[in-house]
Amino acid sequence: MSVEPLRPLLLPQNRKLRHLRGISLRNLTFSRPRGRTTDDAALNRTPAKLEALREAPPLHHALSSEDLRPPAGRRRSTVMSLAHANATTRQKRFGDMFDSRLAEVFFSLHVEGEDEPVYISETADRATNFDFQFFDLAELDSTITRAPRVTIKVWTRRLEKWCLLLEDEVDLRALNWLGSLQGVHFPPNSLIFHMIDGIYSLELSSKPPLPKSASSMPTSSYNALMKLATLDNSIQDALATHQLLTQHINELLKREVKNEVPDTEDRLALANKYLAQQRRAVAAAKKRNEDLKASIAARRKAIVQGRAAQEKAARDVENAKEQLAQSKILLTQTREQIRGQRRRICEDLSRIFNITPIPQAPPLCFQICSLPLPNTDYDQSLKSNHTKYNPNLSDSSSEDVLSAALGHVAQLTDALQYYLSVPLPYPIRVFGSRSTIRDDISQLPDPQREFPLYVPRGGSSAQYRFDYAWFLLNKDIEALCASQGLKVVDIRHTLPNLKYLLYVCSAGTDEIPERKRGGIRGLWAGRVRSLNLSGTVLPDDASITSSFGGSRRGSDASDALGRQRGEELRRAVRENGGAFRVTGAGTPPLEEGEIKLTLRTKGLREGTAP
């Protein structure tokens, strides 16, 4: 809570415009005071009124203080008229009365020498007493903030029309200090000035400051004051002597002949200094010129090299544009070939790992290579299911059948990741019915990261590891399906999802491409051509090539040619007693040009006998 000062802090002569913080207006009035006397009319301040005073006014009776009072009967008639009027009339008259007294007001500050106002306040709402927002004029020019005089113009708006109500030139040094606004009766259109040290007014007289409540302090003695006076006289005499000596010395210097040699030497030294600076500047400019020439030459060389590189790049771009169409065609053909080979491989895999529905079984029950595999559900009823769907199997071999089926699924899934170019998130180690799967990405409490894909024999913990391994195998199948844009409804359907993936990967309207020459048939054909088999009538190269590489794998022609070729080879072995005699330059350096070959076709689908 701020405490109002008890006395002004600024001396009157020190009050400037920068000390002004705000202005308030009290008792807004638009009516002129009535009943002036002759003496009051003589107080004219404007030049027009002074000119009018020079004219002899007509004589009239001066009004006394009693005559200035308005007649009581007239006021009573107004009161009586409002008393007998209806509510609408009274409301209208009250409204007119308020409109005649209320207005919107703003003020502007003007300083001598400035055409524009130095400050314009905000527009206050309709009222009779106004407290405008405080402001800070310290940021203005010093010629404005140091001014002790300011002109205040108060503007009002009534009936949608602005007019100048009050214009007053105020000397801040003549303001009277009030200190507080409590208990003060202000005259009409009274301006209140808020300075940094308190509240001031021009119309009201100053309040007497309260005496200081401080103890008396000792002052200087008479002897001390006399010493100070004597010291002041001595100082004044010394200053007068100094001024006299200065004047005497100046007169002697004027009469003395001026020696121009020192000045000339100083000017010469200065000229030599400037000359040395100019020489250094010229040397620096020459060096700068040489550096710029060298830089320009290097840039020109770089520009020539850059243009040559650009021309070479442009030629390369033109050549690349010519080869772009061919490259696009080649890329399309390569993609189609890759797609066709993938179709052929997936079809071969579907034939090798034959996945078919189990006869007389519920829907979505499949078997792989005649080995039934449930949909990730293994319990004691599995044995009865195996016995039901496969009468040749005993109850003791049901677990081995399940392990073998999972081994086939693991081998097929592991092969598909290479043919489809999709790495499996969980790597599989294929060992037939003892395959395993590894999880290196999950957070597991068990340090053993490899899980068995065969029926365990070790209690609940082993059963859990088997179930988790089967789950990881299903996740690998799901990853393969997602790579081909397939959505898996239930990952627990192991064989249905795998058959669906093979079906989609081998589907297509174009003819399946032929198998590329190579593999076992290509190796064997090349071996036969390099050997000269004595006493054996072999077909020519064209027949060998056509029999081994011309027919599509799995077709009737391929099977027939395979059987025929197997019969010919077995007959040749029987006729030669199981030995081939090799002659010619192609004889391998093993045992004096004679080797024994044994043809094993068991387990190979190429060229097997029925």
Stockholm file with secondary structure:
# STOCKHOLM 1.0

chainA/1-610         MSVEPLRPLLLPQNRKLRHLRGISLRNLTFSRPRGRTTDDAALNRTPAKLEALREAPPLHHALSSEDLRPPAGRRRSTVMSLAHANATTRQKRFGDMFDSRLAEVFFSLHVEGEDEPVYISETADRATNFDFQFFDLAELDSTITRAPRVTIKVWTRRLEKWCLLLEDEVDLRALNWLGSLQGVHFPPNSLIFHMIDGIYSLELSSKPPLPKSASSMPTSSYNALMKLATLDNSIQDALATHQLLTQHINELLKREVKNEVPDTEDRLALANKYLAQQRRAVAAAKKRNEDLKASIAARRKAIVQGRAAQEKAARDVENAKEQLAQSKILLTQTREQIRGQRRRICEDLSRIFNITPIPQAPPLCFQICSLPLPNTDYDQSLKSNHTKYNPNLSDSSSEDVLSAALGHVAQLTDALQYYLSVPLPYPIRVFGSRSTIRDDISQLPDPQREFPLYVPRGGSSAQYRFDYAWFLLNKDIEALCASQGLKVVDIRHTLPNLKYLLYVCSAGTDEIPERKRGGIRGLWAGRVRSLNLSGTVLPDDASITSSFGGSRRGSDASDALGRQRGEELRRAVRENGGAFRVTGAGTPPLEEGEIKLTLRTKGLREGTAP
#=GR chainA/1-610 SS CCCCCSSCSSCGGGCCGGGEEEEEEESCCCSCCCCCCHHHHTCCCSHHHHHHHHSCCCCCCCCCTTTTSCCHHHHHHHHHHHHHSCHHHHHHHHHHHHHHHCEEEEEEEECTTCSSCSEECCCEEEESSEECCCCCCTTSCHHHHTCSEEEEEEEEEETTEEEEEEEEEEEGGGCEECCCCTTCCCCTTEEEEEETTEEEESSSCCCCCCCCCCCCCCCCCHHHHHHHHHHHHHHHHHHHHHHHHHHHHHHHHHHSCCCCHHHHHHHHHHHHHHHHHHHHHHHHHHHHHHHHHHHHHHHHHHHHHHHHHHHHHHHHHHHHHHHHHHHHHHHHHHHHHHHHHHHHHHHHHHHHTCEEECTTCCTTCEEETTEEECSSCCSTHHHHHHHHHCTTSCGGGHHHHHHHHHHHHHHHHHHHHHHTTCCCSSCEECCGGGCEEECCSSCCSCSCCEEESSCCCSSHHHHHHHHHHHHHHHHHHHHHHHHTTCCCSCTTCHHHHHHHHHHHHTCCSSCCCCCCSCHHHHHHHHHHHHSCCTTCCCCCHHHHHIIIIISCTTSHHHHHHHHHHHHHHHHHHHHTTTCEECCSTTCCSSSTTEECCCCCCTTCCTTCCC
#=GC SS_cons         CCCCCSSCSSCGGGCCGGGEEEEEEESCCCSCCCCCCHHHHTCCCSHHHHHHHHSCCCCCCCCCTTTTSCCHHHHHHHHHHHHHSCHHHHHHHHHHHHHHHCEEEEEEEECTTCSSCSEECCCEEEESSEECCCCCCTTSCHHHHTCSEEEEEEEEEETTEEEEEEEEEEEGGGCEECCCCTTCCCCTTEEEEEETTEEEESSSCCCCCCCCCCCCCCCCCHHHHHHHHHHHHHHHHHHHHHHHHHHHHHHHHHHSCCCCHHHHHHHHHHHHHHHHHHHHHHHHHHHHHHHHHHHHHHHHHHHHHHHHHHHHHHHHHHHHHHHHHHHHHHHHHHHHHHHHHHHHHHHHHHHHTCEEECTTCCTTCEEETTEEECSSCCSTHHHHHHHHHCTTSCGGGHHHHHHHHHHHHHHHHHHHHHHTTCCCSSCEECCGGGCEEECCSSCCSCSCCEEESSCCCSSHHHHHHHHHHHHHHHHHHHHHHHHTTCCCSCTTCHHHHHHHHHHHHTCCSSCCCCCCSCHHHHHHHHHHHHSCCTTCCCCCHHHHHIIIIISCTTSHHHHHHHHHHHHHHHHHHHHTTTCEECCSTTCCSSSTTEECCCCCCTTCCTTCCC
//
